[in-house]
Amino acid sequence: MGVEVSRLSNGLTVATETLPSIESVALGAWVKSGARNERDEEHGMAHLLEHMAFKGTKRRSAFQIASEIENVGGEINAATSVETTSYYARVLSDDVPLAVDILADILQESEFDPDELEREQHVILQEIGAAHDTPDDIVFDRFTETAFRHQTIGRSILGTPETVKSFTSGQLHDFIERQYDAERMVLVAAGDIKHDNFVREVEKKLGGFRAKAAGNIPQYAQYVGGDFREDRDLMDAQIVLGFEGRAYHVRDFYASQVLSMILGGGMSSRLFQEVREKRGLCYSVYAFHWGFSDTGIFGVHAATGQSDIAKLVPVIIDELQKAGQSIQQEELDRARAQYR
């Protein structure tokens, strides 16, 4: 049956994929607004909105949101990324109207109660503290900050303690009004779903959502690169080597994804075999490729002992250089299979 796509009169996109062998439905709303869309004084607000998503609306308390979806055996959650915020659920087919209603309620009628806000701010402060105590979190934050210096795309999604503590309910409402609109939203469902029925449900609940908000266009990303080192009193070292990758909409994006698999996508990958198995220079190594709307990052992460850094880095660089010269058909076939 494939993927079907419709567009409501207000510009909201609705997409479904019918999977007859599955009795449940995964559905969600993806909004083209994330950490990259924040102003300087809003750093961390998109992530805080994710936390506040289930803390009460004009129609439902926080407990009602949780209990209504769980009473039918469903799940509901939200997530923030650099460029998007998503609100999603999984329910049985008969309960799709309920899930759409709850998601629409959250998107349009969230209250952002000050007491709930204060509690979630405290939770996020703990989250920031935990991230600062986790070396593999720190190294990626510093990596993106260095790659895209002084740009919102390079900042931590969590924000800073100072900005997070400063947010008010009014600021959250203002951010929603400015960033959330139908033209930047996609409602998606996959599973035991009929496209026309889903479109009707979405039309009923979100057909009146504002077509276009004021918004703010994020600056075009400029990969800067550089070197960042931070000494900590730890037994191991976290290392990331990277360079500019491909945006997710360009043709080369998928080639870069496959290349990351060949280099460091599993125990049979080049890096794992050469660095870990043959030389024993680290206990963890893998390659990655992240695509954004106008750029990307390709890199290698490794965790090793302090004494092995000087030996490890040249080997990784050598493997990166070799990858541009020769790739065997067997490696390509295996990487394609992994990527599928």
C-alpha positions in Angstrom: 0.0 0.0 0.0 3.0 2.3 0.5 3.2 5.8 1.9 0.3 8.2 1.3 0.6 11.9 1.9 -2.1 14.6 2.1 -2.0 18.3 2.9 -4.7 20.1 4.9 -6.0 23.6 3.8 -3.9 25.2 6.6 -0.7 23.6 5.2 -0.3 20.8 7.7 1.1 17.6 6.1 -0.4 14.2 6.9 1.4 11.0 6.0 0.7 7.4 6.6 2.1 4.0 5.9 -0.3 1.1 6.2 1.2 -2.1 7.6 -1.6 -4.7 7.6 0.4 -7.3 9.6 0.6 -4.9 12.6 -2.3 -4.3 14.9 -0.9 -1.2 16.6 -0.2 2.3 15.3 2.8 4.5 15.9 1.9 8.1 15.3 3.3 11.5 16.1 3.6 15.2 15.3 6.9 16.5 14.1 7.5 20.2 14.3 10.3 21.9 12.3 11.5 23.8 15.4 14.2 22.7 17.7 17.3 24.0 19.6 18.6 25.7 16.5 15.5 28.0 16.4 16.2 29.5 19.8 17.3 33.0 20.5 20.4 33.4 22.7 18.2 34.1 25.8 16.1 31.0 24.9 18.9 28.5 24.9 17.3 25.3 26.2 13.7 26.3 25.7 12.8 23.8 23.0 14.0 21.0 25.3 12.1 22.5 28.3 8.9 22.5 26.1 9.4 18.8 25.5 9.5 18.3 29.3 6.4 20.4 29.8 4.4 18.6 27.0 2.6 16.3 29.4 2.2 18.6 32.4 -1.4 19.7 31.8 -3.6 21.5 29.3 -6.9 23.4 29.6 -8.8 20.2 29.3 -6.5 17.6 31.0 -4.3 17.5 34.0 -0.9 15.9 33.8 -2.3 12.8 35.4 -5.2 12.6 32.9 -2.8 12.8 30.0 -0.8 9.9 31.3 -3.8 7.8 32.5 -6.0 8.2 29.4 -3.3 6.9 27.1 -2.2 4.2 29.5 -5.8 3.0 30.2 -5.8 1.8 26.6 -2.4 0.2 26.8 -0.7 3.0 24.9 2.5 5.0 25.3 3.2 8.7 24.8 6.4 10.7 24.8 8.3 13.6 23.2 11.8 14.4 22.0 13.9 17.4 21.0 16.6 17.6 18.4 18.7 20.4 16.9 16.0 21.1 14.2 12.8 19.4 15.3 10.6 18.7 18.3 8.4 15.6 18.2 5.4 14.4 20.2 4.5 10.8 19.6 2.4 7.9 20.8 1.8 4.2 20.2 -1.7 2.7 20.5 -4.0 0.0 19.1 -5.7 0.9 15.9 -9.1 1.6 17.6 -7.5 4.1 19.9 -6.0 6.3 17.2 -8.7 9.0 17.6 -7.8 9.3 21.4 -4.1 9.6 20.6 -4.7 12.3 18.0 -6.9 14.2 20.4 -4.3 14.1 23.2 -1.5 15.2 20.9 -3.6 18.0 19.4 -4.5 19.1 23.0 -0.9 19.2 24.0 0.1 21.2 20.9 -2.7 23.8 21.2 -3.8 24.0 24.8 -0.8 23.4 27.1 -1.0 25.6 30.2 2.6 25.6 31.4 1.6 25.9 35.0 4.2 27.8 37.0 4.5 25.2 39.7 5.0 22.4 37.1 7.5 24.6 35.3 9.5 25.1 38.4 9.7 21.3 39.0 10.7 20.6 35.4 13.4 23.3 35.6 14.8 21.6 38.6 14.7 18.2 36.7 16.6 19.7 33.8 19.2 21.3 36.0 19.9 17.8 37.3 20.0 16.6 33.7 22.6 19.2 32.8 24.6 18.3 35.9 24.5 14.6 35.0 25.6 15.4 31.4 28.6 17.5 32.7 29.6 14.5 34.7 29.4 12.1 31.7 32.6 12.2 29.6 31.0 10.9 26.4 28.3 13.5 26.6 30.8 16.3 27.2 33.0 15.3 24.3 30.1 15.5 21.8 28.9 18.8 23.2 32.4 20.3 22.8 32.8 18.7 19.4 29.6 20.4 18.0 30.5 23.7 19.7 33.9 23.6 18.0 32.5 22.5 14.6 29.9 25.3 14.5 31.5 27.9 16.8 29.1 30.7 18.0 26.1 29.2 16.2 22.9 27.8 17.5 23.3 24.6 15.6 26.4 23.8 17.7 24.9 24.5 21.1 23.8 21.8 23.6 20.1 21.1 23.4 19.9 21.2 27.2 20.7 24.9 27.6 22.6 26.3 30.5 21.6 26.5 34.2 21.3 30.2 33.9 19.0 30.2 30.9 16.9 27.3 32.1 16.2 28.9 35.5 15.2 32.2 33.8 12.3 30.8 31.7 8.7 31.8 32.5 5.4 30.4 31.4 4.9 33.5 29.3 8.1 32.9 27.4 7.1 29.3 26.7 3.8 30.5 25.3 5.6 33.1 23.2 8.0 30.5 21.8 5.1 28.2 20.8 3.2 31.1 19.2 6.3 32.1 17.2 7.6 28.7 16.2 4.7 26.3 15.9 2.5 26.4 12.9 0.7 24.1 10.5 3.2 24.6 7.6 6.1 23.5 9.8 4.2 20.4 11.1 3.9 16.8 9.9 1.4 14.3 11.4 2.6 10.8 10.6 1.1 7.3 11.4 2.3 3.8 10.5 0.7 0.5 11.2 -2.9 -0.7 11.1 -4.1 2.7 9.8 -6.4 3.9 6.9 -5.1 7.1 5.4 -8.4 8.8 4.8 -9.6 8.0 8.3 -6.4 9.4 9.8 -6.6 12.6 7.7 -10.2 13.1 8.9 -9.1 12.8 12.6 -6.3 15.2 12.1 -8.5 17.6 10.2 -11.0 17.6 13.1 -8.4 18.3 15.8 -5.8 20.4 14.0 -7.5 21.8 10.9 -7.9 25.1 12.7 -4.3 25.3 13.8 -2.6 28.6 12.6 -1.2 28.3 9.1 1.9 30.4 9.6 3.6 31.8 12.7 6.1 34.6 12.7 9.0 32.3 13.3 12.7 33.1 13.0 14.9 31.7 10.4 18.1 30.1 11.8 21.4 31.3 10.4 22.9 29.3 7.6 25.3 26.8 9.2 29.0 27.4 8.6 31.3 24.6 9.5 34.3 26.1 11.3 36.2 23.2 12.8 39.2 23.5 15.0 40.7 21.8 18.1 39.4 21.5 21.6 41.0 19.7 24.5 39.9 19.5 28.1 41.9 17.8 30.8 40.0 16.0 33.5 41.1 13.7 36.3 39.8 10.5 34.6 41.4 7.2 33.8 40.1 7.2 30.2 40.0 9.7 27.3 37.1 10.4 25.0 38.2 11.4 21.5 36.1 12.7 18.5 37.7 13.4 15.1 35.3 14.8 12.5 34.7 17.0 9.6 31.8 18.5 7.6 29.3 15.9 6.3 26.3 16.1 4.1 22.8 17.6 4.6 20.1 15.0 4.8 18.4 16.0 1.6 21.4 15.8 -0.7 22.1 12.7 -2.7 25.5 12.1 -1.1 24.0 11.8 2.3 23.2 8.1 1.9 26.7 7.4 0.6 28.1 9.0 3.7 25.8 6.9 5.9 27.0 3.7 4.2 30.6 4.9 4.5 30.2 5.4 8.3 29.0 1.8 8.5 32.1 0.5 6.6 34.4 2.5 8.8 32.9 2.0 12.2 29.4 0.5 12.1 30.0 -2.8 13.9 32.5 -5.4 15.0 33.4 -6.3 11.4 34.0 -2.6 10.5 37.5 -1.4 9.6 38.0 0.7 12.7 36.9 -1.9 15.1 39.1 -4.6 13.5 42.2 -2.4 13.1 42.0 -0.3 16.2 40.5 -2.6 18.8 41.0 -6.2 17.6 44.4 -6.0 16.0 46.1 -3.3 18.1 44.0 -3.1 21.3 44.3 0.7 21.4 40.8 1.3 22.7 37.7 -0.3 24.2 35.2 1.5 22.1 35.3 3.0 18.6 32.7 3.8 16.0 31.9 6.2 13.1 28.9 8.4 12.7 27.3 10.7 10.3 24.6 13.3 11.3 22.6 15.1 8.6 21.0 18.5 9.2 19.0 20.6 6.7 21.9 22.5 5.4 25.0 20.7 6.5 26.2 17.5 8.3 29.0 16.1 10.5 31.0 12.9 9.8 33.2 11.7 12.6 34.8 8.9 14.6 34.4 8.5 18.4 36.9 6.5 20.5 37.3 5.8 24.2 40.8 4.8 25.3 43.4 5.0 28.1 45.4 8.2 28.4 48.6 6.4 27.5 47.2 5.2 24.1 46.1 8.5 22.7 49.3 9.2 20.8 49.2 5.8 19.1 45.4 5.7 18.5 44.8 9.0 16.7 47.3 8.4 13.7 45.7 4.9 13.2 42.2 6.5 13.0 43.4 9.1 10.5 45.1 6.5 8.4 41.9 4.5 8.2 40.0 7.6 7.2 42.5 8.2 4.4 42.3 4.6 3.2 38.5 4.8 3.0 38.8 7.3 0.2 41.1 5.0 -1.9 39.5 1.5 -1.8 36.3 -0.1 -0.6 35.7 -3.8 -1.3 32.4 -5.0 -2.7 32.0 -7.3 0.3 32.3 -4.3 2.7 29.8 -2.4 0.6 27.2 -5.2 0.6 27.6 -5.7 4.4 27.2 -2.0 5.1 24.1 -1.7 2.9 22.6 -4.7 4.8 23.3 -3.1 8.1 21.9 0.3 7.0 18.6 -1.4 5.8 
